[in-house]
């Protein structure tokens, strides 16, 4: 399953339009190149519809909202819907401010998303219309643990059915569901939380995997999550005593670059519920 998904990305080299935050925009571009896709970054209202039209997928990330990019998200999202392109929403920090929460909720109302990806606090905020986050991080009280796993799976499945899209919740345990089937993924390292942008990179990768595997969206999203987590594991193994989080970020991207289908198939840790 996961083997074919990453191989299709490398074979088809999908073009992905990213309206993403300027904290991680360079890493997002590089991880797309590393997995075999091609990135375009465009957020001006004057051109986003044209750019979206030439791409196969659209990644909308609300991490650094401003009055220029918010209209662009709606314009690009609606254009992508018209063209039948794959669209992902990353509601970074939803619940931290009214602007973030309201923008994410309005996007869900006006744009049809194939995937919504966030941490558990962000997803709960979208489900409830309000919530709490610690900046852009999940509230510790919301964490998906082995003890809370059954409840979390039920909640995420319910939200996916209500939203009529795939929902991806990332954290110590990752959940990927279409409302009926849920992948429970245990790849990754806790140290990935010390790097800004692994979530943003993953959202871009998921979009590329969707475009390259249009008939298997759930499996494609799960494969991308496994790939990012496995890259975190491989990158950590290659760390040297003097290395820090900046080097770790680069090692994760390098691990994606060097990952083939067989490596992903062997290293993916998931069960289906």
C-alpha positions in Angstrom: 0.0 0.0 0.0 2.4 2.7 1.2 5.1 1.5 -1.2 3.0 2.3 -4.3 1.9 5.7 -2.9 5.4 7.2 -2.6 6.5 5.6 -5.9 3.6 7.2 -7.7 4.6 10.6 -6.3 8.1 10.2 -7.7 6.8 8.9 -11.0 4.2 11.6 -11.6 6.0 14.6 -10.0 2.8 16.4 -9.1 2.8 20.2 -9.0 1.5 21.6 -5.7 0.3 25.2 -5.0 1.1 26.2 -1.5 -0.5 29.2 0.3 1.5 28.6 3.4 3.1 30.4 6.3 6.4 32.3 5.9 8.0 30.7 8.9 8.3 27.4 7.1 7.8 28.2 3.4 11.4 27.2 2.4 11.2 23.9 4.2 7.8 23.1 2.6 9.3 23.7 -0.8 12.3 21.5 -0.1 10.3 18.6 1.3 8.1 18.6 -1.8 11.2 18.4 -4.0 12.6 15.7 -1.7 9.5 13.4 -2.1 9.5 13.9 -5.9 6.9 16.6 -6.3 7.2 20.3 -7.4 6.2 23.3 -5.4 4.8 26.7 -6.3 4.4 29.3 -3.6 1.9 32.1 -4.5 -0.4 34.1 -2.2 -1.3 37.3 -4.1 -5.0 37.5 -4.9 -4.1 38.8 -8.4 -2.6 35.5 -9.4 -3.6 32.6 -7.1 -6.5 31.4 -9.3 -4.1 31.2 -12.3 -1.5 29.4 -10.3 -4.0 27.0 -8.9 -5.3 26.2 -12.4 -1.9 24.9 -13.5 -1.4 22.7 -10.4 -2.9 19.4 -9.4 -3.2 20.2 -5.7 -3.6 23.1 -3.3 -2.2 23.2 0.2 -3.8 26.0 2.4 -2.0 26.7 5.7 -3.2 29.5 8.0 -0.1 29.7 10.0 0.6 33.4 9.3 -2.7 34.9 8.3 -3.0 38.4 7.1 -5.5 40.5 5.2 -3.7 39.9 1.9 -3.6 36.1 2.1 -7.0 35.4 3.6 -8.9 36.4 0.3 -6.3 34.4 -1.6 -7.2 31.2 0.3 -10.8 31.5 -0.6 -10.1 32.4 -4.3 -7.7 29.6 -4.8 -9.8 27.1 -2.9 -12.9 27.8 -4.9 -10.9 27.6 -8.1 -9.4 24.3 -7.2 -12.9 23.0 -6.4 -14.1 24.1 -9.8 -11.3 22.2 -11.5 -11.6 19.1 -9.4 -8.2 19.5 -7.8 -7.1 18.0 -4.5 -7.3 20.6 -1.6 -5.9 20.3 1.9 -6.5 22.6 4.9 -3.9 23.0 7.7 -5.6 25.0 10.4 -2.4 26.0 12.2 -3.2 27.6 15.6 -7.0 27.4 15.3 -8.2 28.2 18.7 -5.4 30.5 19.6 -7.2 33.6 18.2 -10.6 34.5 16.9 -9.2 35.4 13.5 -7.6 32.0 13.0 -10.6 30.1 14.3 -13.1 32.1 12.2 -11.0 31.9 9.1 -10.6 28.1 9.4 -14.3 27.6 10.0 -15.3 29.8 7.1 -12.9 28.0 4.8 -14.5 24.7 5.7 -17.9 26.2 4.9 -17.0 27.7 1.5 -14.3 25.3 0.2 -14.6 21.6 -0.2 -11.4 19.9 1.3 -10.2 16.5 0.5 -8.1 16.5 3.7 -8.0 18.5 6.9 -4.7 18.0 8.9 -3.9 19.4 12.3 -3.0 18.5 15.9 -5.8 17.3 18.1 -6.5 20.7 19.6 -6.8 22.3 16.2 -9.2 19.6 15.0 -11.3 19.9 18.2 -11.5 23.6 17.6 -12.9 23.0 14.2 -15.3 20.4 15.4 -16.6 22.7 18.2 -16.1 26.1 16.7 -13.9 27.1 19.6 -11.1 25.7 21.6 -7.7 26.1 23.3 -4.2 25.7 21.9 -0.8 26.6 23.2 0.3 28.9 20.5 0.3 26.5 17.5 0.9 23.5 19.7 -1.7 21.0 21.0 -2.9 21.5 24.5 -1.4 18.7 26.6 -4.9 17.8 27.9 -5.9 16.9 24.4 -3.0 14.6 23.6 -3.8 11.3 21.9 -2.3 8.6 24.2 -2.8 4.8 24.4 -5.2 5.5 27.2 -7.3 7.9 25.2 -6.9 6.2 21.8 -10.3 4.6 21.5 -12.1 7.9 22.4 -9.8 9.8 20.0 -10.5 7.4 17.1 -14.2 7.7 17.6 -14.1 11.5 17.8 -11.9 11.8 14.6 -14.1 9.4 12.7 -17.2 11.3 13.7 -15.6 14.6 12.6 -14.5 13.1 9.3 -18.0 11.9 8.5 -19.5 15.3 9.4 -16.9 17.1 7.3 -17.1 14.7 4.4 -13.4 14.5 4.1 -10.3 12.7 5.4 -9.1 14.0 8.7 -5.5 13.6 9.8 -4.5 14.2 13.4 -0.8 14.3 14.1 0.9 13.9 17.5 2.7 11.1 19.4 0.1 8.8 17.8 -1.2 9.8 14.4 -4.7 9.2 13.2 -5.8 9.2 9.5 -9.5 8.5 8.8 -12.3 8.9 6.2 -14.9 8.3 8.9 -15.1 4.5 8.4 -11.6 3.3 8.5 -8.8 4.8 10.7 -5.1 4.3 10.3 -3.4 4.4 13.7 0.3 5.3 13.0 3.1 5.1 15.4 6.1 6.3 13.4 8.1 9.4 14.4 10.2 10.8 17.2 9.3 13.1 20.1 12.3 15.3 19.1 10.4 16.3 15.9 8.4 18.6 18.1 11.6 20.7 18.6 11.6 21.6 14.9 9.3 24.3 13.5 7.5 23.1 10.5 7.3 19.4 10.4 3.6 19.6 10.4 3.6 22.2 7.6 5.9 20.0 5.6 3.6 17.0 6.1 0.6 18.9 4.9 2.4 19.7 1.6 3.5 16.1 1.3 0.0 14.8 1.9 -1.3 17.1 -0.9 1.3 15.7 -3.3 0.5 12.1 -2.3 -3.2 12.8 -3.0 -2.5 14.2 -6.4 -0.4 11.2 -7.3 -2.8 8.7 -5.9 -6.3 10.1 -6.8 -8.1 6.8 -6.5 -6.7 6.0 -3.0 -6.9 9.2 -1.0 -7.1 7.6 2.4 -4.1 5.3 1.8 -2.2 8.2 0.2 -2.7 10.4 3.2 -1.6 7.6 5.6 1.4 6.8 3.5 2.6 10.4 3.7 2.1 10.4 7.5 4.1 7.2 7.7 6.9 8.6 5.5 7.3 11.8 7.5 7.4 9.9 10.8 9.8 7.3 9.4 12.0 10.2 8.1 12.1 11.5 11.7 13.3 8.1 12.9 16.0 7.8 10.2 17.1 11.4 10.6 17.5 10.9 14.3 19.6 7.7 13.9 22.0 9.8 11.7 22.4 12.6 14.3 25.9 13.3 15.6 26.8 14.4 19.2 27.3 18.0 18.1 24.1 18.2 16.0 21.1 20.2 17.0 17.5 20.8 15.8 18.7 22.7 12.7 20.7 19.7 11.5 17.8 17.4 12.5 15.5 19.4 10.2 17.8 18.9 7.3 18.3 15.2 8.1 14.6 14.6 8.0 14.3 16.2 4.5 17.3 14.2 3.4 15.6 11.0 4.7 12.6 11.8 2.6 14.8 12.5 -0.4 16.5 9.1 -0.1 13.3 7.1 0.8 12.1 4.5 -1.6 9.0 2.4 -1.6 10.7 -0.6 0.0 12.1 1.4 2.8 8.7 3.0 3.5 7.0 -0.4 3.3 9.4 -1.9 5.8 9.4 1.0 8.2 5.7 2.0 8.3 4.1 1.3 11.7 0.4 1.3 11.5 -2.8 -0.6 12.3 -6.3 -0.1 10.9 -9.3 0.3 13.2 
